[in-house]
Each structure stands twice: as C-alpha cells, then as structure tokens.
C-alpha cells in the first residue's frame, strides 16, 4: 500500500457527506478503507475510534458495512458527526422543507423580527449587518421547522457560516480583523440554499450505494474511558490531538456562539475545554497539575521514555521564563502524555489479541524542543502490554513556515503508528 492511497483530510472536502462540515483536524476516509483492507476487516468486524471528531471513521465504516463505535468529547463536534452518520433522509421531504425554510426566513426578515436579535461580539465581528439579519432569519426558520430533519438543516446553516463570513475564515481559527477581512461578500440566503442542495445530492448518492447492513454508535464521551463504550474491537483507528497547542474548543467558537450554546470564554471552558484531553496551553492550570507534572503513569509504562520526557519538560519550563509569551508548554506536554498513556491502556483493554491500534500522529517542537510523539506513543504502548509497534512517516509538516525567522527550524513529520495487540 503506497502512502498516497491514504490521502489527506482534503479528500473529505469532495467526498459525499464527509464534506458537510469542514474540520481539518483529521484524516481521509481513504485511510480507513485502506487499513480495513490491509487487516481483512469486513462485515461482521468492528472498528473503534476514541477521537472520532466529525465522524470520518464511523462514516467510512458504514459505507463498507463494518460496525463501528466512535467517541468524541466535544459536544458540538459530536453532534455534527451524529448528523452525518444519520444521513438517510427522504429526498422529497428535504426539498420541500428547504423551500419552506427559505420562504419563512424571507418572511421573518421582511417583518423586521431580526431587529430583536442579540449576538455575542464575536458573531457581530464576523458578519456584515445585512448577512447578520439574514442569518438570524435563517436560524429562526430552521428552529421553527422542527421535526426529524432539523439537524440536517442546522448542519447546512452551520456550514454556510464560514462561506458567508466577512472575517478571515482560514483554519483553524476565525480572524475577525480588518487585516484578514474578505473582499467578496456572499449572501447568506444563497449560501444556505447552496449547502442544502449539495447535501441533498450527497444523500441521494449515498442512498443509491449498496453496503451490507451494519451497526454504528457514537458517544459524547472521553477517550480515556474507552472501555466504558467498547467491549472488543477488531481495529482501533484514530487521530488524537497533536501536541501543537491547537485549541479544539476555540476552533468552533463562532459556530457555538451563533447557535447560542455558549457566549463566553468561561462558558466554553466549562462545557468543552475542560472535557478534552490536554493538548493546548489554554487548558493548563498550573496550580492544579502538581501530580500530573511528574507523569507517574508514563513512568509506570517506560522509565526511559519518562526520563526523556522529563528532560524535555524541564527544558520547556526553563524556556518559559525566558519567552515573552510564557506559554505553559511544559505542563501541556506532561498532561498530554499522561492522557495519552491512559488512552493507550484503554486501547489494549478493548482490542482483540493480534489486532491493530492505528494512530495518525504528528511530532512537535514547542519552543524548539523536539518531542518525537510517534516513537513515544509506540514505546508507551509496548510498555502497556502491546506486542510491537511500527512508525510509517507519511508527510513532512511545517514547511510553509520555513521563512518565518521567529519559528524553530526543526523538521517535523506526520506518521502512522501501528501498534499490535
């Protein structure tokens, strides 16, 4: 199997249903298909994904007729995944209800109901006033519609937000500044209708496809408690957070603010950020991490790895005092590997003997201190009782920052780590 067959997350931008919500923190559906074929997993088998995100693994498994269990800690991202997985809809009703929502939203706008709308500052900064009025009308119409297809239309409107925003909408974050402002203005009504049409086409294509019947379950839960949700799996395939200070809670801030789920940093922290495994400095509370800093679970699995990580953590702590940002990369790294050690131990518990635990991972170099995450996770897995691990480098990372004089010059990579139970 050549590396090119694994694809990248960009494949999902063109794949039916996978493309309903752009979420680049993942991998291609082609990887799931390739690994299922490599390990002979077909109908009757079960694939688990403890970091299922917006459902790539589960959706690909469904298309192959393979059972799946996916776990996602972020409530909003879990909801998107569940909506995608439940893509079966009556096409005639989708078309009819899309038309009714469109008519209703125009009526709401003409009646001036949008004048009573109250939005968080971030939402105000992301849209011009005309589109903000249209979006309020659309949101109201979608919520008024109700019924079993409401989530379909909520995802369509959610996806239309980044198509419509006048702010810089590059990944991973929204940049509502004049510098990043888009020059082209798109009409929210048009973008919502376009999304509905695209998603309906995807439903038609998926309904026309044939695959053996299979069972799928998504859980809004914690990867560190995988055995609570899965008994025995034939394969675990996942992409955990990278050690790169990517704040998954902040990533969906515009969308969750728009739907009124949260309205402040503290709200997101309590409802999302605190539920996620450690991967960003925004999650660090130094005074509460005294025990975690020593990485006792890592030490119990591999003393040599623990020693190497302890050296890195101490170096990061020293550098933190010298840098203007004073980012807590030291505590982030310690917390990250303690959490990943828990995930590894849970994976061993639920995997059948001889079966693979496959992780897409990237290494990192916070403050220029290289942390070879792929090798570390592989060695921790062996320490936890897995029989072996291998690392397959699939691409380099960070090349686009080569000209940035403020960034480290350490070459980074993305790898597939395969651990055998």
ChimeraX attribute file (.defattr): number of C-alpha atoms within 10 A of each C-alpha:
attribute: neighborCount
match mode: 1-to-1
recipient: residues
	/A:1	8
	/A:2	7
	/A:3	12
	/A:4	11
	/A:5	12
	/A:6	19
	/A:7	16
	/A:8	18
	/A:9	19
	/A:10	16
	/A:11	15
	/A:12	23
	/A:13	17
	/A:14	10
	/A:15	13
	/A:16	18
	/A:17	24
	/A:18	24
	/A:19	20
	/A:20	27
	/A:21	20
	/A:22	15
	/A:23	20
	/A:24	16
	/A:25	16
	/A:26	23
	/A:27	21
	/A:28	22
	/A:29	24
	/A:30	20
	/A:31	22
	/A:32	23
	/A:33	19
	/A:34	16
	/A:35	17
	/A:36	22
	/A:37	11
	/A:38	10
	/A:39	12
	/A:40	11
	/A:41	19
	/A:42	18
	/A:43	16
	/A:44	13
	/A:45	18
	/A:46	23
	/A:47	27
	/A:48	31
	/A:49	30
	/A:50	29
	/A:51	25
	/A:52	28
	/A:53	27
	/A:54	30
	/A:55	28
	/A:56	28
	/A:57	30
	/A:58	31
	/A:59	26
	/A:60	21
	/A:61	29
	/A:62	20
	/A:63	17
	/A:64	20
	/A:65	21
	/A:66	24
	/A:67	23
	/A:68	26
	/A:69	23
	/A:70	33
	/A:71	26
	/A:72	24
	/A:73	22
	/A:74	23
	/A:75	16
	/A:76	19
	/A:77	21
	/A:78	23
	/A:79	20
	/A:80	21
	/A:81	24
	/A:82	22
	/A:83	22
	/A:84	26
	/A:85	21
	/A:86	13
	/A:87	19
	/A:88	15
	/A:89	15
	/A:90	13
	/A:91	14
	/A:92	10
	/A:93	11
	/A:94	20
	/A:95	13
	/A:96	10
	/A:97	17
	/A:98	20
	/A:99	14
	/A:100	14
	/A:101	22
	/A:102	18
	/A:103	13
	/A:104	19
	/A:105	24
	/A:106	15
	/A:107	14
	/A:108	18
	/A:109	17
	/A:110	11
	/A:111	11
	/A:112	11
	/A:113	14
	/A:114	17
	/A:115	10
	/A:116	8
	/A:117	10
	/A:118	11
	/A:119	16
	/A:120	14
	/A:121	11
	/A:122	17
	/A:123	21
	/A:124	14
	/A:125	18
	/A:126	24
	/A:127	21
	/A:128	15
	/A:129	11
	/A:130	10
	/A:131	20
	/A:132	21
	/A:133	21
	/A:134	19
	/A:135	25
	/A:136	23
	/A:137	26
	/A:138	26
	/A:139	20
	/A:140	17
	/A:141	21
	/A:142	25
	/A:143	14
	/A:144	13
	/A:145	17
	/A:146	11
	/A:147	8
	/A:148	8
	/A:149	18
	/A:150	17
	/A:151	19
	/A:152	22
	/A:153	27
	/A:154	20
	/A:155	21
	/A:156	23
	/A:157	24
	/A:158	22
	/A:159	20
	/A:160	25
	/A:161	22
	/A:162	21
	/A:163	17
	/A:164	25
	/A:165	25
	/A:166	24
	/A:167	22
	/A:168	19
	/A:169	19
	/A:170	10
	/A:171	12
	/A:172	15
	/A:173	16
	/A:174	20
	/A:175	18
	/A:176	20
	/A:177	13
	/A:178	11
	/A:179	9
	/A:180	14
	/A:181	15
	/A:182	16
	/A:183	9
	/A:184	8
	/A:185	13
	/A:186	15
	/A:187	15
	/A:188	23
	/A:189	19
	/A:190	13
	/A:191	19
	/A:192	26
	/A:193	19
	/A:194	14
	/A:195	20
	/A:196	25
	/A:197	16
	/A:198	16
	/A:199	23
	/A:200	24
	/A:201	15
	/A:202	20
	/A:203	21
	/A:204	16
	/A:205	12
	/A:206	16
	/A:207	15
	/A:208	9
	/A:209	9
	/A:210	10
	/A:211	15
	/A:212	12
	/A:213	13
	/A:214	17
	/A:215	14
	/A:216	20
	/A:217	15
	/A:218	22
	/A:219	19
	/A:220	17
	/A:221	21
	/A:222	19
	/A:223	28
	/A:224	21
	/A:225	16
	/A:226	26
	/A:227	18
	/A:228	12
	/A:229	19
	/A:230	23
	/A:231	11
	/A:232	18
	/A:233	23
	/A:234	25
	/A:235	27
	/A:236	25
	/A:237	25
	/A:238	25
	/A:239	20
	/A:240	22
	/A:241	23
	/A:242	19
	/A:243	23
	/A:244	17
	/A:245	20
	/A:246	17
	/A:247	19
	/A:248	19
	/A:249	24
	/A:250	19
	/A:251	15
	/A:252	19
	/A:253	20
	/A:254	21
	/A:255	19
	/A:256	18
	/A:257	18
	/A:258	21
	/A:259	14
	/A:260	12
	/A:261	14
	/A:262	20
	/A:263	19
	/A:264	13
	/A:265	12
	/A:266	11
	/A:267	12
	/A:268	19
	/A:269	17
	/A:270	11
	/A:271	15
	/A:272	18
	/A:273	23
	/A:274	16
	/A:275	16
	/A:276	23
	/A:277	21
	/A:278	26
	/A:279	27
	/A:280	26
	/A:281	19
	/A:282	18
	/A:283	21
	/A:284	19
	/A:285	12
	/A:286	14
	/A:287	7
	/A:288	9
	/A:289	14
	/A:290	11
	/A:291	10
	/A:292	18
	/A:293	19
	/A:294	18
	/A:295	22
	/A:296	15
	/A:297	17
	/A:298	25
	/A:299	19
	/A:300	13
	/A:301	19
	/A:302	17
	/A:303	14
	/A:304	12
	/A:305	18
	/A:306	22
	/A:307	14
	/A:308	12
	/A:309	23
	/A:310	19
	/A:311	12
	/A:312	20
	/A:313	23
	/A:314	14
	/A:315	15
	/A:316	24
	/A:317	17
	/A:318	12
	/A:319	20
	/A:320	17
	/A:321	12
	/A:322	10
	/A:323	10
	/A:324	8
	/A:325	8
	/A:326	12
	/A:327	21
	/A:328	23
	/A:329	27
	/A:330	26
	/A:331	26
	/A:332	27
	/A:333	27
	/A:334	24
	/A:335	24
	/A:336	20
	/A:337	25
	/A:338	20
	/A:339	21
	/A:340	22
	/A:341	26
	/A:342	17
	/A:343	22
	/A:344	24
	/A:345	21
	/A:346	20
	/A:347	30
	/A:348	24
	/A:349	19
	/A:350	21
	/A:351	24
	/A:352	16
	/A:353	15
	/A:354	13
	/A:355	18
	/A:356	25
	/A:357	26
	/A:358	22
	/A:359	21
	/A:360	23
	/A:361	25
	/A:362	25
	/A:363	21
	/A:364	24
	/A:365	19
	/A:366	21
	/A:367	16
	/A:368	13
	/A:369	16
	/A:370	15
	/A:371	20
	/A:372	17
	/A:373	21
	/A:374	25
	/A:375	18
	/A:376	19
	/A:377	21
	/A:378	22
	/A:379	20
	/A:380	26
	/A:381	28
	/A:382	19
	/A:383	21
	/A:384	22
	/A:385	15
	/A:386	24
	/A:387	13
	/A:388	15
	/A:389	21
	/A:390	16
	/A:391	18
	/A:392	13
	/A:393	16
	/A:394	17
	/A:395	14
	/A:396	12
	/A:397	14
	/A:398	14
	/A:399	11
	/A:400	7
	/A:401	12
	/A:402	13
	/A:403	9
	/A:404	9
	/A:405	8
	/A:406	8
	/A:407	14
	/A:408	16
	/A:409	15
	/A:410	13
	/A:411	14
	/A:412	18
	/A:413	19
	/A:414	20
	/A:415	21
	/A:416	20
	/A:417	24
	/A:418	22
	/A:419	25
	/A:420	23
	/A:421	23
